[in-house]
């Protein structure tokens, strides 16, 4: 690749390292989650974070927004919400006899959809057009959303009270699903010192502009991808649809539905963003393997037999990654 592209990759890697360090002033013990959020930001794909309450999911997204120069909106999803509460509505002016559009909180650059699975399907589906088409329709008017536009959603595990499973069509719109776990014992002590100590709680300053985010997306498109790596990504995804053809007959009864073509695209896009953060101007199979769980875990549906055996989508994806030949 050209020296110019290599220089741009190195420059942007440094800028995102600065962003990561700035968010790290507030966030403790969730470095992997933060790195995945940055991958979504660079790749231009929406991200879903799942974990029990109290694991800093909302704090991470809000702090990332604080460190970016853009419009941040937070939507707290509740069972009594209406679609208009998300995308906006038309308001009648009786004096002039006309309707005016009142835009909803979805009109922003970084949208925090907090506890998205606490709202019923009608409200969740109101986000579909916005997430896929980067536009919303209010009455007879179709309005474009600003660029960059990124939905970062949080959800509690489905077995918790008052939650609704997201429709498959909406789940597929999320480029990645990130599982958020508990911090280590040492990190939890640091969190107490930082958040419950004598000093003021730390905050993040703005260190990255939206223009730099868009520039990173342009550079990521230019990152070189060898045909062998493309075929490897496709092989991984197609193995979720037809395990027998991939030489994994033991998985055939464990997967009800495999990943769509959107998953293959996401593997390459997120993999290229991972390469940029590593300072490389080419995509390697290692990048694809590193992001595969985040891209595939919400697109692979385990069968009842798999659930009876205690196997999750992550178990199935791991077996595929262990058996599909790496170029």
FENURTA-V93268 format. One record per residue. RES is the residue in one small letter. PHI is phi in whole degrees, 0 to 359 (NA if undefined). PSI is psi in radians with two decimals (none if undefined). BURIAL is I if it has 9 or more other C-alpha atoms within 8 Angstrom, else O. Layout:
res=RES phi=PHI psi=PSI burial=BURIAL
res=RES phi=PHI psi=PSI burial=BURIAL
//
This chain:
res=x phi=NA psi=2.89 burial=O
res=x phi=287 psi=2.70 burial=O
res=x phi=296 psi=-0.57 burial=O
res=x phi=299 psi=-0.79 burial=O
res=x phi=295 psi=-0.73 burial=I
res=x phi=300 psi=-0.70 burial=I
res=x phi=295 psi=-0.71 burial=O
res=x phi=294 psi=-0.70 burial=I
res=x phi=297 psi=-0.78 burial=I
res=x phi=297 psi=-0.71 burial=I
res=x phi=296 psi=-0.82 burial=O
res=x phi=290 psi=-0.59 burial=I
res=x phi=301 psi=-0.74 burial=I
res=x phi=296 psi=-0.69 burial=O
res=x phi=294 psi=-0.71 burial=I
res=x phi=285 psi=-0.47 burial=I
res=x phi=295 psi=-0.68 burial=I
res=x phi=297 psi=-0.75 burial=I
res=x phi=298 psi=-0.75 burial=I
res=x phi=298 psi=-0.73 burial=I
res=x phi=293 psi=-0.64 burial=O
res=x phi=294 psi=-0.77 burial=I
res=x phi=294 psi=-0.57 burial=I
res=x phi=295 psi=-0.27 burial=I
res=x phi=295 psi=-0.47 burial=I
res=x phi=256 psi=-0.76 burial=I
res=x phi=269 psi=2.28 burial=I
res=x phi=238 psi=2.35 burial=I
res=x phi=76 psi=0.18 burial=O
res=x phi=231 psi=0.80 burial=O
res=x phi=298 psi=-0.68 burial=O
res=x phi=294 psi=-0.71 burial=O
res=x phi=298 psi=-0.78 burial=I
res=x phi=298 psi=-0.75 burial=I
res=x phi=299 psi=-0.69 burial=I
res=x phi=293 psi=-0.64 burial=I
res=x phi=297 psi=-0.69 burial=I
res=x phi=294 psi=-0.65 burial=I
res=x phi=299 psi=-0.75 burial=I
res=x phi=296 psi=-0.70 burial=I
res=x phi=297 psi=-0.77 burial=I
res=x phi=288 psi=-0.73 burial=I
res=x phi=283 psi=-0.25 burial=I
res=x phi=77 psi=0.56 burial=I
res=x phi=238 psi=2.57 burial=I
res=x phi=288 psi=2.64 burial=I
res=x phi=232 psi=2.37 burial=I
res=x phi=247 psi=2.19 burial=I
res=x phi=252 psi=2.26 burial=I
res=x phi=238 psi=2.29 burial=I
res=x phi=180 psi=2.83 burial=I
res=x phi=294 psi=2.79 burial=O
res=x phi=301 psi=2.58 burial=O
res=x phi=92 psi=0.26 burial=O
res=x phi=253 psi=0.35 burial=I
res=x phi=71 psi=0.43 burial=O
res=x phi=296 psi=-0.89 burial=I
res=x phi=295 psi=-0.71 burial=I
res=x phi=300 psi=-0.72 burial=O
res=x phi=298 psi=-0.81 burial=I
res=x phi=292 psi=-0.74 burial=I
res=x phi=295 psi=-0.68 burial=I
res=x phi=291 psi=-0.68 burial=I
res=x phi=299 psi=-0.72 burial=I
res=x phi=295 psi=-0.66 burial=I
res=x phi=297 psi=-0.56 burial=I
res=x phi=274 psi=-0.08 burial=I
res=x phi=252 psi=2.58 burial=I
res=x phi=268 psi=1.55 burial=I
res=x phi=194 psi=-3.11 burial=I
res=x phi=270 psi=2.13 burial=O
res=x phi=249 psi=2.31 burial=I
res=x phi=233 psi=2.48 burial=I
res=x phi=240 psi=2.25 burial=I
res=x phi=241 psi=2.04 burial=I
res=x phi=268 psi=1.94 burial=O
res=x phi=279 psi=2.37 burial=I
res=x phi=222 psi=2.79 burial=O
res=x phi=297 psi=-0.35 burial=O
res=x phi=258 psi=0.25 burial=O
res=x phi=287 psi=2.73 burial=I
res=x phi=243 psi=2.73 burial=O
res=x phi=306 psi=-0.64 burial=I
res=x phi=297 psi=-0.41 burial=O
res=x phi=292 psi=-0.31 burial=I
res=x phi=259 psi=-0.92 burial=I
res=x phi=265 psi=-0.35 burial=I
res=x phi=112 psi=3.13 burial=I
res=x phi=206 psi=3.04 burial=I
res=x phi=261 psi=2.35 burial=I
res=x phi=246 psi=2.26 burial=O
res=x phi=276 psi=2.30 burial=O
res=x phi=258 psi=1.79 burial=I
res=x phi=294 psi=-0.50 burial=O
res=x phi=293 psi=-0.75 burial=O
res=x phi=261 psi=-0.17 burial=O
res=x phi=68 psi=0.54 burial=O
res=x phi=233 psi=2.89 burial=O
res=x phi=253 psi=2.44 burial=O
res=x phi=241 psi=2.57 burial=O
res=x phi=269 psi=2.22 burial=I
res=x phi=254 psi=1.92 burial=O
res=x phi=290 psi=2.52 burial=I
res=x phi=270 psi=3.12 burial=I
res=x phi=293 psi=-0.16 burial=I
res=x phi=291 psi=-0.26 burial=I
res=x phi=277 psi=1.47 burial=I
res=x phi=201 psi=3.11 burial=I
res=x phi=271 psi=-0.76 burial=I
res=x phi=238 psi=2.01 burial=I
res=x phi=250 psi=2.07 burial=I
res=x phi=267 psi=1.88 burial=I
res=x phi=264 psi=1.60 burial=I
res=x phi=277 psi=2.25 burial=I
res=x phi=52 psi=0.96 burial=I
res=x phi=299 psi=-0.47 burial=I
res=x phi=272 psi=0.27 burial=I
res=x phi=265 psi=-0.09 burial=I
res=x phi=258 psi=2.61 burial=I
res=x phi=292 psi=2.93 burial=I
res=x phi=301 psi=-0.59 burial=I
res=x phi=300 psi=-0.69 burial=O
res=x phi=284 psi=-0.70 burial=I
res=x phi=300 psi=-0.69 burial=I
res=x phi=289 psi=-0.34 burial=I
res=x phi=296 psi=-0.40 burial=I
res=x phi=279 psi=-0.29 burial=I
res=x phi=303 psi=-0.89 burial=I
res=x phi=298 psi=-0.73 burial=I
res=x phi=297 psi=-0.75 burial=I
res=x phi=290 psi=-0.66 burial=I
res=x phi=270 psi=-0.78 burial=O
res=x phi=262 psi=-0.13 burial=O
res=x phi=57 psi=0.66 burial=I
res=x phi=205 psi=2.82 burial=I
res=x phi=227 psi=2.70 burial=I
res=x phi=245 psi=2.12 burial=O
res=x phi=239 psi=1.92 burial=I
res=x phi=65 psi=-2.14 burial=O
res=x phi=264 psi=0.07 burial=O
res=x phi=253 psi=2.33 burial=O
res=x phi=251 psi=2.10 burial=O
res=x phi=244 psi=2.32 burial=O
res=x phi=284 psi=2.53 burial=O
res=x phi=268 psi=2.70 burial=I
res=x phi=292 psi=2.77 burial=I
res=x phi=247 psi=2.43 burial=O
res=x phi=288 psi=2.68 burial=I
res=x phi=233 psi=2.12 burial=I
res=x phi=219 psi=2.20 burial=I
res=x phi=261 psi=2.11 burial=I
res=x phi=246 psi=1.86 burial=I
res=x phi=252 psi=2.58 burial=I
res=x phi=243 psi=2.58 burial=I
res=x phi=214 psi=2.63 burial=I
res=x phi=272 psi=2.73 burial=I
res=x phi=307 psi=2.53 burial=I
res=x phi=300 psi=-0.50 burial=I
res=x phi=282 psi=0.03 burial=O
res=x phi=278 psi=2.65 burial=O
res=x phi=294 psi=2.43 burial=O
res=x phi=79 psi=0.46 burial=O
res=x phi=241 psi=2.65 burial=I
res=x phi=237 psi=2.31 burial=I
res=x phi=295 psi=2.45 burial=O
res=x phi=288 psi=2.50 burial=I
res=x phi=299 psi=2.58 burial=O
res=x phi=303 psi=-0.67 burial=O
res=x phi=298 psi=-0.62 burial=O
res=x phi=283 psi=-0.69 burial=I
res=x phi=303 psi=-0.70 burial=I
res=x phi=293 psi=-0.35 burial=I
res=x phi=285 psi=-0.31 burial=I
res=x phi=278 psi=2.15 burial=I
res=x phi=294 psi=-0.61 burial=I
res=x phi=221 psi=2.61 burial=I
res=x phi=238 psi=2.14 burial=I
res=x phi=252 psi=2.22 burial=I
res=x phi=273 psi=2.20 burial=O
res=x phi=253 psi=2.14 burial=I
res=x phi=252 psi=3.14 burial=O
res=x phi=287 psi=2.58 burial=O
res=x phi=288 psi=2.88 burial=I
res=x phi=290 psi=2.93 burial=O
res=x phi=299 psi=-0.73 burial=O
res=x phi=294 psi=-0.73 burial=O
res=x phi=294 psi=-0.61 burial=I
res=x phi=293 psi=-0.60 burial=I
res=x phi=295 psi=-0.70 burial=O
res=x phi=297 psi=-0.67 burial=I
res=x phi=298 psi=-0.73 burial=I
res=x phi=297 psi=-0.77 burial=I
res=x phi=299 psi=-0.70 burial=O
res=x phi=282 psi=-0.69 burial=I
res=x phi=262 psi=-0.32 burial=O
res=x phi=234 psi=0.32 burial=O
res=x phi=277 psi=-3.01 burial=O
res=x phi=286 psi=-0.53 burial=O
res=x phi=279 psi=3.06 burial=O
res=x phi=288 psi=2.64 burial=O
res=x phi=295 psi=2.39 burial=O
res=x phi=290 psi=2.69 burial=O
res=x phi=227 psi=2.81 burial=O
res=x phi=258 psi=2.50 burial=I
res=x phi=261 psi=2.78 burial=O
res=x phi=286 psi=2.11 burial=I
res=x phi=234 psi=-0.12 burial=I
res=x phi=223 psi=2.40 burial=I
res=x phi=264 psi=2.83 burial=I
res=x phi=294 psi=-0.55 burial=I
res=x phi=298 psi=-0.65 burial=O
res=x phi=290 psi=-0.61 burial=I
res=x phi=296 psi=-0.79 burial=I
res=x phi=294 psi=-0.62 burial=I
res=x phi=295 psi=-0.69 burial=O
res=x phi=297 psi=-0.68 burial=I
res=x phi=295 psi=-0.66 burial=I
res=x phi=295 psi=-0.74 burial=O
res=x phi=293 psi=-0.69 burial=I
res=x phi=300 psi=-0.64 burial=I
res=x phi=298 psi=-0.47 burial=O
res=x phi=272 psi=-0.15 burial=O
res=x phi=297 psi=2.34 burial=I
res=x phi=287 psi=2.38 burial=O
res=x phi=233 psi=2.01 burial=I
res=x phi=289 psi=2.60 burial=O
res=x phi=302 psi=-0.58 burial=O
res=x phi=295 psi=-0.64 burial=O
res=x phi=289 psi=-0.66 burial=I
res=x phi=300 psi=-0.81 burial=I
res=x phi=295 psi=-0.61 burial=O
res=x phi=297 psi=-0.78 burial=I
res=x phi=299 psi=-0.75 burial=I
res=x phi=294 psi=-0.69 burial=I
res=x phi=300 psi=-0.72 burial=I
res=x phi=297 psi=-0.79 burial=I
res=x phi=291 psi=-0.78 burial=I
res=x phi=293 psi=-0.43 burial=I
res=x phi=294 psi=-0.44 burial=I
res=x phi=285 psi=-0.41 burial=I
res=x phi=270 psi=-0.70 burial=I
res=x phi=223 psi=1.38 burial=I
res=x phi=300 psi=-0.57 burial=I
res=x phi=298 psi=-0.79 burial=I
res=x phi=296 psi=-0.45 burial=O
res=x phi=272 psi=0.08 burial=I
res=x phi=80 psi=0.43 burial=O
res=x phi=233 psi=1.06 burial=I
res=x phi=299 psi=-0.42 burial=I
res=x phi=292 psi=-0.28 burial=O
res=x phi=264 psi=-0.17 burial=I
res=x phi=302 psi=-0.71 burial=I
res=x phi=276 psi=-0.07 burial=I
res=x phi=259 psi=-0.17 burial=I
res=x phi=240 psi=2.08 burial=I
res=x phi=279 psi=-0.82 burial=I
res=x phi=224 psi=2.42 burial=I
res=x phi=264 psi=-3.04 burial=I
res=x phi=278 psi=2.67 burial=I
res=x phi=273 psi=3.11 burial=O
res=x phi=298 psi=-0.50 burial=O
res=x phi=301 psi=-0.49 burial=O
res=x phi=291 psi=-0.69 burial=I
res=x phi=297 psi=-0.75 burial=I
res=x phi=298 psi=-0.76 burial=O
res=x phi=295 psi=-0.66 burial=I
res=x phi=302 psi=-0.75 burial=I
res=x phi=289 psi=-0.78 burial=I
res=x phi=297 psi=-0.85 burial=I
res=x phi=290 psi=-0.64 burial=I
res=x phi=299 psi=-0.70 burial=I
res=x phi=293 psi=-0.66 burial=I
res=x phi=295 psi=-0.65 burial=I
res=x phi=296 psi=-0.68 burial=I
res=x phi=297 psi=-0.70 burial=I
res=x phi=298 psi=-0.78 burial=I
res=x phi=294 psi=-0.38 burial=I
res=x phi=271 psi=-0.06 burial=O
res=x phi=83 psi=0.38 burial=I
res=x phi=248 psi=2.58 burial=I
res=x phi=258 psi=0.40 burial=I
res=x phi=216 psi=2.69 burial=I
res=x phi=265 psi=2.31 burial=I
res=x phi=249 psi=2.79 burial=I
res=x phi=302 psi=-0.53 burial=I
res=x phi=298 psi=-0.67 burial=O
res=x phi=299 psi=-0.76 burial=I
res=x phi=297 psi=-0.79 burial=I
res=x phi=296 psi=-0.64 burial=I
res=x phi=295 psi=-0.64 burial=O
res=x phi=261 psi=-0.04 burial=I
res=x phi=299 psi=-0.75 burial=I
res=x phi=299 psi=-0.77 burial=I
res=x phi=294 psi=-0.58 burial=I
res=x phi=279 psi=-0.55 burial=I
res=x phi=255 psi=-0.38 burial=I
res=x phi=298 psi=-0.50 burial=I
res=x phi=264 psi=0.01 burial=I
res=x phi=252 psi=-0.18 burial=I
res=x phi=256 psi=2.11 burial=I
res=x phi=258 psi=1.91 burial=I
res=x phi=293 psi=2.59 burial=I
res=x phi=280 psi=3.00 burial=I
res=x phi=299 psi=-0.61 burial=O
res=x phi=296 psi=-0.70 burial=I
res=x phi=297 psi=-0.75 burial=I
res=x phi=296 psi=-0.64 burial=I
res=x phi=295 psi=-0.53 burial=O
res=x phi=273 psi=0.00 burial=O
res=x phi=76 psi=0.38 burial=O
res=x phi=263 psi=2.23 burial=I
res=x phi=263 psi=3.07 burial=I
res=x phi=300 psi=-0.61 burial=I
res=x phi=296 psi=-0.66 burial=I
res=x phi=298 psi=-0.75 burial=O
res=x phi=292 psi=-0.75 burial=I
res=x phi=297 psi=-0.69 burial=I
res=x phi=296 psi=-0.70 burial=I
res=x phi=295 psi=-0.65 burial=O
res=x phi=295 psi=-0.79 burial=I
res=x phi=296 psi=-0.57 burial=I
res=x phi=286 psi=-0.40 burial=O
res=x phi=250 psi=-0.39 burial=O
res=x phi=284 psi=2.19 burial=I
res=x phi=300 psi=2.36 burial=O
res=x phi=264 psi=2.24 burial=O
res=x phi=291 psi=none burial=O
//
